[in-house]
Amino acid sequence: MHQSSAGLQTRMQSLQPDPNAQYRGVYQALKRIIQTEGVFRPLRGLNITMMGAGPAHALYFACYERIKRSLSDVIQSGGNSHLANGLAGSVATVLHDAVMNPAEVVKQRMQMYHSPYRGLVDCLQTVTRTEGLGAFYRSYSTQLTMNIPFQAAHFIIYELMQEQLNPHRLYHPGSHIVSGAAAGAISAAITTPLDVCKTLLNTQENVALNSMKISGHLSGMANAFRTVYRLGGLAAFFKGAQARVIYQMPSTAIAWSVYEFFKYFLTKQQREQEAGPRTM
């Protein structure tokens, strides 16, 4: 569901889609894609996402914990500081996106309607040959401009939800899932305009660029904003918002619940090892 929602989000954010790729909603989009392109079509790009997600998320959460603790000690004498949470999430995002941005470019190009790429290797080789390695980081600044406010809001909302649902900060799976889902949904909704611009830069949607008489490759967030506005007005900035929220809710709920479980498990093991020698 998570990967198929990502594919739908990419399709629904298309600014000038093919008549056969115009969808009224998430369910209708999923149904039509499966009927016309096959049941596995929404899963295109899953392999590159899986390859990048493991190391990127490990780096992400490790960085977040270390920076959050250091800043909380400075800002609030070891207490829970929402400013520290937001700043830690922002720094972690810079490292995470450096790993995931190329994977996101490949994934979105493979998910577009009538994508010319036969598979992962073909996409990597074709983009490198025709556009250069820089194509994989063309949207990096935009990705950071979107993801830094997204992750700052995401971490602050998660920690606020935990203060209400789990004030003693014990391992409580239900509270982690609910807090993670809510944080993902709210953060996704408010940053959808930036995601639309990122999708345009990643896919270099030919029909949209040709209609604006843009030759070559579109680059820069300011240019992306202007192009999106000229093509569809303010409404264009919220294309695919529903699919984006549906995509982020399970993603962040799963990420936080898995992270909190391993944090609890490893901390418990460490405490037992430290207590072991003293009890003998």
Backbone as CSV, one residue per row, in Angstrom:
resi,resn,N_x,N_y,N_z,CA_x,CA_y,CA_z,C_x,C_y,C_z
1,MET,0.834,-1.207,0.000,0.000,0.000,0.000,0.869,1.257,0.000
2,HIS,1.933,1.203,0.793,2.820,2.365,0.910,3.434,2.723,-0.443
3,GLN,4.016,1.724,-1.129,4.666,1.991,-2.414,3.648,2.345,-3.483
4,SER,2.480,1.675,-3.495,1.476,1.975,-4.515,0.940,3.389,-4.338
5,SER,0.815,3.860,-3.097,0.372,5.234,-2.846,1.388,6.233,-3.359
6,ALA,2.685,5.877,-3.245,3.731,6.762,-3.769,3.614,6.887,-5.277
7,GLY,3.345,5.759,-5.949,3.170,5.796,-7.398,1.973,6.617,-7.803
8,LEU,0.875,6.490,-7.072,-0.323,7.282,-7.362,-0.054,8.759,-7.149
9,GLN,0.692,9.067,-6.101,1.032,10.464,-5.807,1.798,11.082,-6.976
10,THR,2.781,10.354,-7.508,3.555,10.856,-8.643,2.660,11.115,-9.839
11,ARG,1.766,10.168,-10.155,0.857,10.318,-11.296,-0.094,11.503,-11.091
12,MET,-0.644,11.617,-9.875,-1.667,12.643,-9.621,-1.075,14.038,-9.517
13,GLN,0.253,14.130,-9.344,0.900,15.439,-9.310,1.351,15.886,-10.693
14,SER,1.131,15.051,-11.704,1.462,15.433,-13.071,0.672,16.676,-13.465
15,LEU,1.375,17.695,-13.970,0.735,18.990,-14.227,-0.059,18.997,-15.528
16,GLN,0.414,18.293,-16.538,-0.327,18.185,-17.794,-0.323,16.724,-18.236
17,PRO,-1.133,15.891,-17.562,-1.098,14.457,-17.818,-1.716,14.082,-19.157
18,ASP,-1.316,12.922,-19.649,-1.946,12.333,-20.820,-3.434,12.131,-20.509
19,PRO,-4.317,12.285,-21.502,-5.759,12.084,-21.242,-6.076,10.740,-20.593
20,ASN,-5.260,9.727,-20.859,-5.471,8.410,-20.260,-4.926,8.315,-18.840
21,ALA,-4.276,9.366,-18.388,-3.700,9.352,-17.039,-4.252,10.498,-16.190
22,GLN,-5.514,10.853,-16.447,-6.192,11.870,-15.640,-7.142,11.160,-14.680
23,TYR,-6.981,11.426,-13.398,-7.720,10.686,-12.379,-8.500,11.630,-11.464
24,ARG,-9.682,11.189,-11.062,-10.518,12.001,-10.172,-10.173,11.805,-8.702
25,GLY,-9.613,10.664,-8.371,-9.282,10.390,-6.976,-8.334,9.210,-6.859
26,VAL,-7.931,8.916,-5.639,-6.934,7.877,-5.387,-7.448,6.506,-5.811
27,TYR,-8.675,6.149,-5.401,-9.216,4.824,-5.711,-9.363,4.635,-7.217
28,GLN,-9.891,5.665,-7.889,-10.093,5.564,-9.339,-8.757,5.445,-10.061
29,ALA,-7.742,6.154,-9.561,-6.409,6.088,-10.166,-5.823,4.687,-10.024
30,LEU,-5.893,4.135,-8.817,-5.349,2.800,-8.577,-6.062,1.759,-9.431
31,LYS,-7.396,1.854,-9.495,-8.190,0.896,-10.264,-7.833,0.956,-11.753
32,ARG,-7.719,2.174,-12.299,-7.434,2.312,-13.729,-6.017,1.851,-14.060
33,ILE,-5.052,2.187,-13.214,-3.669,1.777,-13.467,-3.558,0.253,-13.494
34,ILE,-4.218,-0.415,-12.540,-4.166,-1.877,-12.483,-4.854,-2.484,-13.702
35,GLN,-6.001,-1.907,-14.096,-6.749,-2.438,-15.241,-6.012,-2.269,-16.559
36,THR,-5.368,-1.118,-16.746,-4.766,-0.812,-18.051,-3.276,-1.134,-18.135
37,GLU,-2.589,-1.156,-16.990,-1.139,-1.332,-17.030,-0.639,-2.539,-16.247
38,GLY,-1.544,-3.230,-15.561,-1.151,-4.427,-14.828,-1.095,-4.209,-13.330
39,VAL,-1.247,-5.298,-12.588,-1.354,-5.216,-11.134,-0.039,-4.777,-10.472
40,PHE,1.088,-5.021,-11.137,2.376,-4.667,-10.534,2.868,-3.271,-10.917
41,ARG,2.137,-2.596,-11.785,2.580,-1.273,-12.233,2.745,-0.272,-11.085
42,PRO,1.816,-0.221,-10.106,1.993,0.741,-9.006,3.225,0.476,-8.154
43,LEU,3.829,-0.715,-8.320,4.998,-1.068,-7.508,6.320,-0.787,-8.209
44,ARG,6.271,-0.177,-9.407,7.522,0.145,-10.114,8.371,1.082,-9.257
45,GLY,9.654,0.807,-9.211,10.555,1.634,-8.413,10.721,1.144,-6.992
46,LEU,10.027,0.056,-6.627,10.130,-0.476,-5.265,11.553,-0.927,-4.953
47,ASN,12.243,-1.505,-5.957,13.590,-2.035,-5.711,14.583,-0.939,-5.327
48,ILE,14.563,0.183,-6.032,15.503,1.265,-5.713,15.159,1.913,-4.375
49,THR,13.871,1.973,-4.039,13.454,2.525,-2.746,13.964,1.654,-1.607
50,MET,13.837,0.339,-1.768,14.292,-0.587,-0.724,15.808,-0.532,-0.555
51,MET,16.525,-0.376,-1.648,17.992,-0.308,-1.574,18.470,0.921,-0.803
52,GLY,17.771,2.037,-0.974,18.207,3.271,-0.323,17.639,3.482,1.056
53,ALA,16.453,2.912,1.328,15.735,3.223,2.564,16.462,2.743,3.813
54,GLY,17.059,1.544,3.766,17.722,0.997,4.957,18.835,1.883,5.471
55,PRO,19.885,2.109,4.672,20.977,2.963,5.158,20.545,4.399,5.431
56,ALA,19.606,4.919,4.631,19.161,6.304,4.820,18.443,6.478,6.154
57,HIS,17.556,5.533,6.501,16.808,5.644,7.761,17.696,5.373,8.974
58,ALA,18.664,4.467,8.834,19.591,4.216,9.939,20.384,5.490,10.257
59,LEU,20.884,6.135,9.217,21.619,7.390,9.373,20.732,8.473,9.965
60,TYR,19.499,8.492,9.509,18.501,9.495,9.890,18.197,9.456,11.387
61,PHE,17.829,8.279,11.901,17.437,8.181,13.306,18.644,8.274,14.241
62,ALA,19.794,7.732,13.810,20.991,7.836,14.640,21.402,9.297,14.805
63,CYS,21.357,10.042,13.717,21.697,11.464,13.743,20.691,12.236,14.595
64,TYR,19.411,11.916,14.426,18.353,12.610,15.171,18.545,12.450,16.678
65,GLU,18.768,11.222,17.138,18.904,10.969,18.576,20.108,11.701,19.158
66,ARG,21.230,11.618,18.451,22.457,12.235,18.970,22.319,13.755,19.059
67,ILE,21.807,14.378,18.005,21.688,15.845,17.987,20.601,16.307,18.958
68,LYS,19.499,15.556,19.028,18.415,15.929,19.954,18.919,15.958,21.400
69,ARG,19.682,14.949,21.780,20.201,14.902,23.153,21.161,16.054,23.421
70,SER,22.054,16.315,22.466,23.039,17.379,22.655,22.369,18.747,22.762
71,LEU,21.402,19.017,21.870,20.712,20.310,21.899,19.797,20.451,23.103
72,SER,19.139,19.356,23.510,18.257,19.413,24.684,19.049,19.741,25.941
73,ASP,20.279,19.209,26.037,21.134,19.524,27.185,21.459,21.014,27.245
74,VAL,21.647,21.613,26.063,22.007,23.030,25.999,20.787,23.924,26.195
75,ILE,19.684,23.588,25.507,18.507,24.460,25.483,17.658,24.319,26.735
76,GLN,17.474,23.076,27.201,16.527,22.859,28.302,17.094,21.936,29.372
77,SER,18.379,21.961,29.571,19.050,21.192,30.625,18.621,19.732,30.660
78,GLY,18.596,19.097,29.504,18.265,17.679,29.439,16.793,17.379,29.293
79,GLY,15.924,18.405,29.392,14.487,18.186,29.234,14.113,18.079,27.766
80,ASN,12.823,17.836,27.504,12.348,17.701,26.120,12.120,19.084,25.523
81,SER,12.926,19.455,24.557,12.822,20.758,23.906,12.295,20.581,22.492
82,HIS,11.163,21.227,22.163,10.604,21.121,20.820,11.503,21.797,19.792
83,LEU,12.212,22.848,20.196,13.172,23.487,19.302,14.298,22.505,18.958
84,ALA,14.792,21.796,19.975,15.841,20.797,19.748,15.342,19.678,18.838
85,ASN,14.090,19.258,19.034,13.510,18.198,18.195,13.459,18.632,16.735
86,GLY,12.992,19.873,16.521,12.881,20.391,15.163,14.228,20.555,14.484
87,LEU,15.220,21.088,15.212,16.555,21.282,14.646,17.238,19.944,14.363
88,ALA,17.078,18.995,15.280,17.681,17.674,15.085,17.082,16.983,13.863
89,GLY,15.772,17.094,13.712,15.107,16.507,12.554,15.571,17.145,11.258
90,SER,15.821,18.450,11.275,16.272,19.161,10.080,17.666,18.717,9.658
91,VAL,18.592,18.595,10.625,19.960,18.170,10.302,19.957,16.725,9.798
92,ALA,19.180,15.872,10.446,19.086,14.470,10.028,18.559,14.362,8.599
93,THR,17.664,15.272,8.228,17.077,15.266,6.885,18.119,15.540,5.802
94,VAL,19.069,16.425,6.082,20.115,16.745,5.102,20.901,15.488,4.729
95,LEU,21.242,14.680,5.734,21.993,13.453,5.495,21.123,12.388,4.830
96,HIS,19.899,12.240,5.307,18.961,11.245,4.761,18.698,11.500,3.281
97,ASP,18.455,12.755,2.915,18.109,13.083,1.532,19.301,12.966,0.586
98,ALA,20.514,13.103,1.113,21.692,12.914,0.274,21.746,11.480,-0.248
99,VAL,21.244,10.540,0.549,21.195,9.134,0.135,19.970,8.856,-0.725
100,MET,18.821,9.425,-0.332,17.550,9.050,-0.955,17.193,9.845,-2.198
101,ASN,17.813,11.007,-2.422,17.408,11.823,-3.567,17.596,11.110,-4.913
102,PRO,18.749,10.465,-5.176,18.875,9.727,-6.433,17.838,8.613,-6.564
103,ALA,17.551,7.917,-5.459,16.549,6.848,-5.488,15.169,7.407,-5.813
104,GLU,14.866,8.589,-5.286,13.574,9.223,-5.536,13.438,9.632,-7.004
105,VAL,14.515,10.123,-7.594,14.493,10.511,-9.008,14.181,9.297,-9.884
106,VAL,14.884,8.199,-9.648,14.666,6.976,-10.431,13.249,6.452,-10.224
107,LYS,12.819,6.402,-8.981,11.483,5.879,-8.668,10.399,6.671,-9.385
108,GLN,10.469,7.991,-9.319,9.418,8.813,-9.919,9.441,8.738,-11.436
109,ARG,10.609,8.639,-12.029,10.671,8.521,-13.493,10.083,7.195,-13.959
110,MET,10.280,6.156,-13.178,9.744,4.858,-13.541,8.236,4.771,-13.322
111,GLN,7.707,5.657,-12.467,6.275,5.615,-12.144,5.421,6.487,-13.064
112,MET,6.045,7.361,-13.846,5.279,8.230,-14.729,4.557,7.419,-15.806
113,TYR,3.441,7.962,-16.293,2.675,7.299,-17.357,3.534,7.215,-18.625
114,HIS,3.518,6.057,-19.269,4.327,5.798,-20.462,5.806,6.055,-20.192
115,SER,6.275,5.647,-19.022,7.694,5.791,-18.703,8.527,5.041,-19.742
116,PRO,9.559,5.673,-20.302,10.350,5.035,-21.369,11.365,4.011,-20.859
117,TYR,11.474,3.871,-19.531,12.531,3.023,-18.971,12.042,1.590,-18.763
118,ARG,12.883,0.628,-19.180,12.520,-0.781,-19.065,12.665,-1.290,-17.634
119,GLY,13.537,-0.675,-16.872,13.762,-1.111,-15.506,14.746,-0.208,-14.803
120,LEU,15.180,-0.627,-13.618,16.066,0.174,-12.783,17.389,0.500,-13.480
121,VAL,18.069,-0.536,-13.991,19.380,-0.334,-14.616,19.257,0.540,-15.858
122,ASP,18.217,0.302,-16.654,18.011,1.103,-17.867,17.780,2.572,-17.520
123,CYS,17.026,2.824,-16.475,16.759,4.199,-16.039,18.049,4.872,-15.584
124,LEU,18.831,4.181,-14.763,20.097,4.739,-14.283,21.045,5.061,-15.446
125,GLN,21.167,4.120,-16.372,22.091,4.306,-17.498,21.622,5.419,-18.435
126,THR,20.331,5.453,-18.734,19.798,6.442,-19.669,19.915,7.853,-19.115
127,VAL,19.526,8.033,-17.851,19.593,9.362,-17.229,21.035,9.833,-17.133
128,THR,21.939,8.941,-16.740,23.360,9.303,-16.635,23.927,9.696,-17.995
129,ARG,23.574,8.930,-19.034,24.104,9.186,-20.377,23.546,10.461,-20.992
130,THR,22.248,10.715,-20.817,21.602,11.839,-21.500,21.602,13.140,-20.692
131,GLU,21.639,13.033,-19.368,21.529,14.243,-18.543,22.683,14.436,-17.571
132,GLY,23.506,13.401,-17.416,24.640,13.500,-16.500,24.252,13.135,-15.076
133,LEU,25.271,12.924,-14.245,25.030,12.537,-12.844,24.303,13.626,-12.060
134,GLY,24.458,14.867,-12.503,23.789,15.972,-11.810,22.284,15.856,-11.809
135,ALA,21.721,15.085,-12.759,20.269,14.923,-12.833,19.704,14.276,-11.569
136,PHE,20.517,13.443,-10.910,20.050,12.745,-9.710,19.997,13.677,-8.495
137,TYR,20.603,14.864,-8.631,20.569,15.824,-7.521,19.988,17.171,-7.958
138,ARG,19.326,17.189,-9.133,18.744,18.439,-9.617,17.685,18.970,-8.640
139,SER,16.977,18.071,-7.996,15.903,18.490,-7.079,16.346,18.460,-5.618
140,TYR,17.658,18.281,-5.364,18.124,18.129,-3.975,17.817,19.361,-3.125
141,SER,18.087,20.554,-3.682,17.802,21.776,-2.911,16.309,21.910,-2.656
142,THR,15.504,21.551,-3.668,14.053,21.592,-3.486,13.609,20.531,-2.494
143,GLN,14.223,19.358,-2.585,13.910,18.273,-1.644,14.179,18.721,-0.215
144,LEU,15.318,19.389,-0.007,15.639,19.879,1.334,14.688,20.989,1.751
145,THR,14.362,21.879,0.807,13.432,22.972,1.116,12.075,22.424,1.519
146,MET,11.684,21.282,0.938,10.425,20.636,1.310,10.586,19.812,2.589
147,ASN,11.646,18.997,2.636,11.765,18.022,3.711,12.208,18.607,5.039
148,ILE,12.973,19.706,5.013,13.367,20.305,6.293,12.141,20.820,7.050
149,PRO,11.247,21.625,6.429,10.030,21.992,7.173,9.128,20.785,7.459
150,PHE,9.081,19.820,6.510,8.264,18.621,6.744,8.758,17.867,7.969
151,GLN,10.077,17.606,8.025,10.614,16.823,9.134,10.634,17.599,10.437
152,ALA,10.878,18.908,10.370,10.816,19.715,11.587,9.408,19.637,12.189
153,ALA,8.384,19.844,11.338,6.992,19.737,11.806,6.692,18.316,12.262
154,HIS,7.176,17.343,11.503,6.933,15.930,11.801,7.440,15.554,13.195
155,PHE,8.695,15.912,13.510,9.273,15.555,14.803,8.614,16.333,15.948
156,ILE,8.324,17.601,15.716,7.676,18.400,16.767,6.291,17.851,17.068
157,ILE,5.511,17.532,16.027,4.159,16.996,16.231,4.221,15.637,16.911
158,TYR,5.178,14.796,16.495,5.303,13.473,17.130,5.600,13.610,18.616
159,GLU,6.554,14.470,18.950,6.920,14.636,20.354,5.784,15.267,21.155
160,LEU,5.036,16.200,20.542,3.873,16.785,21.221,2.802,15.728,21.486
161,MET,2.558,14.871,20.474,1.580,13.790,20.632,2.018,12.814,21.724
162,GLN,3.315,12.540,21.775,3.816,11.630,22.808,3.652,12.226,24.207
163,GLU,3.812,13.535,24.323,3.606,14.179,25.628,2.185,13.981,26.126
164,GLN,1.214,13.954,25.189,-0.183,13.781,25.562,-0.563,12.315,25.746
165,LEU,-0.121,11.469,24.832,-0.537,10.056,24.838,0.369,9.159,25.678
166,ASN,1.615,9.558,25.839,2.592,8.709,26.522,3.534,9.581,27.345
167,PRO,2.990,10.291,28.354,3.797,11.289,29.077,5.007,10.718,29.805
168,HIS,4.950,9.445,30.198,6.085,8.841,30.917,7.137,8.278,29.968
169,ARG,6.860,8.373,28.655,7.794,7.940,27.619,8.225,6.483,27.792
170,LEU,7.243,5.627,28.060,7.481,4.196,28.093,7.280,3.637,26.690
171,TYR,7.713,2.390,26.485,7.455,1.759,25.188,5.983,1.376,25.137
172,HIS,5.238,2.070,24.233,3.784,1.862,24.116,3.435,1.877,22.631
173,PRO,3.388,0.697,21.995,3.220,0.627,20.537,2.052,1.435,19.989
174,GLY,0.902,1.381,20.664,-0.273,2.108,20.173,-0.032,3.601,20.067
175,SER,0.595,4.171,21.088,0.849,5.620,21.075,1.865,5.988,20.004
176,HIS,2.834,5.114,19.753,3.831,5.393,18.719,3.192,5.368,17.327
177,ILE,2.299,4.431,17.096,1.629,4.326,15.792,0.729,5.532,15.557
178,VAL,-0.094,5.893,16.554,-1.024,7.019,16.411,-0.256,8.331,16.248
179,SER,0.754,8.536,17.078,1.552,9.770,17.002,2.281,9.874,15.668
180,GLY,2.840,8.756,15.212,3.555,8.752,13.937,2.640,9.031,12.764
181,ALA,1.458,8.405,12.757,0.499,8.613,11.666,0.019,10.060,11.627
182,ALA,-0.310,10.622,12.796,-0.785,12.003,12.860,0.296,12.987,12.426
183,ALA,1.524,12.753,12.882,2.640,13.630,12.511,2.882,13.592,11.003
184,GLY,2.824,12.401,10.424,3.035,12.260,8.988,1.946,12.920,8.170
185,ALA,0.688,12.726,8.591,-0.445,13.282,7.841,-0.429,14.806,7.838
186,ILE,-0.240,15.413,8.994,-0.266,16.881,9.101,0.918,17.494,8.348
187,SER,2.106,16.917,8.540,3.299,17.442,7.873,3.185,17.304,6.359
188,ALA,2.627,16.178,5.900,2.466,15.953,4.464,1.508,16.964,3.847
189,ALA,0.412,17.227,4.521,-0.605,18.141,3.993,-0.048,19.551,3.804
190,ILE,0.705,20.029,4.786,1.154,21.423,4.732,2.352,21.623,3.796
191,THR,3.024,20.537,3.415,4.184,20.675,2.522,3.909,20.150,1.108
192,THR,2.647,19.879,0.771,2.301,19.383,-0.564,2.757,20.328,-1.680
193,PRO,2.606,21.660,-1.572,3.069,22.539,-2.656,4.539,22.335,-3.012
194,LEU,5.378,22.137,-1.999,6.799,21.909,-2.253,7.024,20.551,-2.917
195,ASP,6.199,19.574,-2.562,6.337,18.241,-3.157,5.953,18.251,-4.634
196,VAL,4.962,19.050,-5.002,4.567,19.181,-6.409,5.738,19.733,-7.227
197,CYS,6.417,20.740,-6.689,7.578,21.321,-7.379,8.710,20.309,-7.486
198,LYS,8.926,19.536,-6.424,9.969,18.513,-6.447,9.685,17.458,-7.512
199,THR,8.415,17.044,-7.616,8.035,16.041,-8.611,8.303,16.557,-10.025
200,LEU,7.993,17.830,-10.277,8.243,18.419,-11.596,9.735,18.411,-11.924
201,LEU,10.577,18.758,-10.952,12.022,18.774,-11.174,12.578,17.363,-11.367
202,ASN,12.024,16.399,-10.639,12.496,15.017,-10.743,12.132,14.382,-12.080
203,THR,10.896,14.632,-12.525,10.394,13.941,-13.717,10.677,14.713,-15.001
204,GLN,10.913,16.050,-14.880,11.111,16.899,-16.064,9.996,16.626,-17.078
205,GLU,8.759,16.711,-16.600,7.571,16.347,-17.383,7.547,17.079,-18.736
206,ASN,7.742,16.326,-19.815,7.940,16.917,-21.142,6.764,17.752,-21.624
207,VAL,5.547,17.239,-21.459,4.365,17.954,-21.946,4.244,19.309,-21.256
208,ALA,4.444,19.306,-19.953,4.342,20.559,-19.190,5.420,21.551,-19.612
209,LEU,6.659,21.075,-19.755,7.765,21.976,-20.117,7.613,22.503,-21.540
210,ASN,7.158,21.649,-22.455,6.959,22.086,-23.842,5.859,23.132,-23.949
211,SER,4.810,22.969,-23.161,3.704,23.931,-23.210,4.138,25.305,-22.709
212,MET,5.168,25.317,-21.854,5.711,26.585,-21.342,6.878,27.078,-22.197
213,LYS,7.145,26.341,-23.310,8.261,26.680,-24.207,9.600,26.717,-23.466
214,ILE,9.772,25.733,-22.555,11.025,25.608,-21.813,11.892,24.573,-22.514
215,SER,13.044,24.992,-23.007,13.967,24.060,-23.654,15.016,23.630,-22.642
216,GLY,15.555,22.443,-22.842,16.539,21.937,-21.891,15.857,21.413,-20.647
217,HIS,16.527,21.570,-19.508,16.012,21.006,-18.263,15.663,22.119,-17.277
218,LEU,14.522,21.951,-16.625,14.095,22.906,-15.602,14.901,22.661,-14.334
219,SER,15.421,23.715,-13.740,16.180,23.568,-12.498,15.852,24.719,-11.565
220,GLY,16.007,24.458,-10.264,15.789,25.497,-9.271,14.351,25.567,-8.793
221,MET,14.185,25.754,-7.500,12.844,25.761,-6.936,12.047,26.980,-7.373
222,ALA,12.713,28.116,-7.512,11.997,29.326,-7.930,11.382,29.125,-9.316
223,ASN,12.150,28.531,-10.235,11.619,28.245,-11.572,10.485,27.224,-11.511
224,ALA,10.640,26.222,-10.647,9.589,25.205,-10.501,8.301,25.838,-9.983
225,PHE,8.400,26.730,-9.008,7.217,27.410,-8.467,6.507,28.216,-9.550
226,ARG,7.293,28.969,-10.322,6.696,29.781,-11.380,6.005,28.912,-12.424
227,THR,6.648,27.801,-12.789,6.082,26.908,-13.804,4.784,26.276,-13.320
228,VAL,4.784,25.791,-12.102,3.563,25.170,-11.539,2.426,26.177,-11.509
229,TYR,2.727,27.396,-11.067,1.665,28.426,-10.972,1.115,28.787,-12.350
230,ARG,1.987,28.936,-13.334,1.538,29.301,-14.687,0.709,28.190,-15.313
231,LEU,1.033,26.954,-14.998,0.318,25.827,-15.594,-1.042,25.562,-14.956
232,GLY,-1.165,25.808,-13.655,-2.428,25.442,-13.006,-2.910,26.353,-11.909
233,GLY,-2.233,27.475,-11.697,-2.663,28.379,-10.638,-2.410,27.786,-9.255
234,LEU,-3.034,28.363,-8.244,-2.821,27.910,-6.865,-3.259,26.468,-6.656
235,ALA,-4.317,26.043,-7.359,-4.835,24.683,-7.182,-3.795,23.632,-7.552
236,ALA,-2.904,23.961,-8.497,-1.895,23.001,-8.946,-0.923,22.620,-7.833
237,PHE,-0.724,23.524,-6.872,0.204,23.254,-5.782,-0.318,22.180,-4.821
238,PHE,-1.584,21.848,-4.920,-2.167,20.843,-4.018,-2.612,19.592,-4.758
239,LYS,-2.098,19.412,-5.992,-2.397,18.194,-6.728,-1.769,17.006,-6.007
240,GLY,-2.542,15.944,-5.839,-2.027,14.738,-5.191,-1.939,14.831,-3.683
241,ALA,-2.579,15.846,-3.072,-2.484,16.015,-1.613,-3.054,14.806,-0.878
242,GLN,-4.198,14.309,-1.358,-4.821,13.162,-0.691,-3.916,11.931,-0.766
243,ALA,-3.365,11.662,-1.947,-2.465,10.512,-2.103,-1.215,10.680,-1.242
244,ARG,-0.728,11.915,-1.126,0.476,12.176,-0.317,0.211,11.882,1.153
245,VAL,-0.942,12.303,1.656,-1.297,12.040,3.061,-1.460,10.537,3.289
246,ILE,-2.146,9.863,2.353,-2.341,8.417,2.470,-1.002,7.688,2.433
247,TYR,-0.073,8.204,1.643,1.268,7.618,1.538,2.062,7.814,2.827
248,GLN,1.990,9.009,3.407,2.822,9.333,4.561,2.314,8.730,5.865
249,MET,1.010,8.611,6.035,0.478,8.124,7.324,1.010,6.737,7.699
250,PRO,0.845,5.715,6.842,1.406,4.414,7.220,2.927,4.411,7.254
251,SER,3.545,5.210,6.379,5.007,5.273,6.332,5.582,5.741,7.665
252,THR,5.083,6.867,8.165,5.616,7.412,9.416,5.169,6.589,10.628
253,ALA,3.961,6.021,10.571,3.494,5.170,11.676,4.385,3.938,11.810
254,ILE,4.704,3.296,10.685,5.566,2.107,10.698,6.985,2.476,11.118
255,ALA,7.495,3.579,10.560,8.874,3.985,10.868,9.050,4.240,12.364
256,TRP,8.116,4.979,12.970,8.232,5.290,14.392,8.034,4.060,15.271
257,SER,7.074,3.199,14.913,6.830,2.015,15.746,8.034,1.063,15.697
258,VAL,8.641,0.891,14.511,9.828,0.034,14.398,11.008,0.658,15.135
259,TYR,11.186,1.960,14.950,12.280,2.656,15.623,12.147,2.569,17.137
260,GLU,10.950,2.836,17.665,10.740,2.806,19.114,10.910,1.392,19.675
261,PHE,10.527,0.379,18.885,10.707,-1.001,19.344,12.185,-1.330,19.497
262,PHE,12.976,-1.030,18.473,14.404,-1.350,18.541,15.120,-0.491,19.579
263,LYS,14.672,0.729,19.741,15.239,1.591,20.786,14.985,0.985,22.171
264,TYR,13.757,0.519,22.393,13.393,-0.126,23.660,14.175,-1.422,23.846
265,PHE,14.212,-2.251,22.798,14.867,-3.560,22.870,16.357,-3.421,23.153
266,LEU,17.033,-2.535,22.419,18.477,-2.367,22.584,18.816,-1.704,23.916
267,THR,17.989,-0.745,24.343,18.218,-0.080,25.639,18.036,-1.065,26.785
268,LYS,17.018,-1.925,26.655,16.759,-2.944,27.680,17.928,-3.913,27.782
269,GLN,18.433,-4.353,26.622,19.584,-5.260,26.615,20.813,-4.616,27.246
270,GLN,21.013,-3.334,26.931,22.169,-2.624,27.479,22.068,-2.512,29.001
271,ARG,20.856,-2.205,29.492,20.664,-2.095,30.947,20.914,-3.432,31.636
272,GLU,20.453,-4.521,31.005,20.640,-5.853,31.585,22.107,-6.231,31.628
273,GLN,22.844,-5.859,30.567,24.279,-6.164,30.540,25.045,-5.369,31.600
274,GLU,24.616,-4.096,31.777,25.279,-3.256,32.774,24.960,-3.721,34.176
275,ALA,23.734,-4.232,34.395,23.319,-4.691,35.727,23.874,-6.074,36.039
276,GLY,24.201,-6.867,35.012,24.633,-8.245,35.194,25.829,-8.408,36.114
277,PRO,26.943,-7.740,35.833,28.142,-7.920,36.675,27.929,-7.525,38.134
278,ARG,27.067,-6.534,38.401,26.854,-6.049,39.759,26.039,-7.025,40.584
279,THR,25.210,-7.881,39.919,24.359,-8.796,40.676,25.061,-10.107,40.970
280,MET,26.230,-10.299,40.365,26.940,-11.577,40.586,27.775,-11.501,41.860
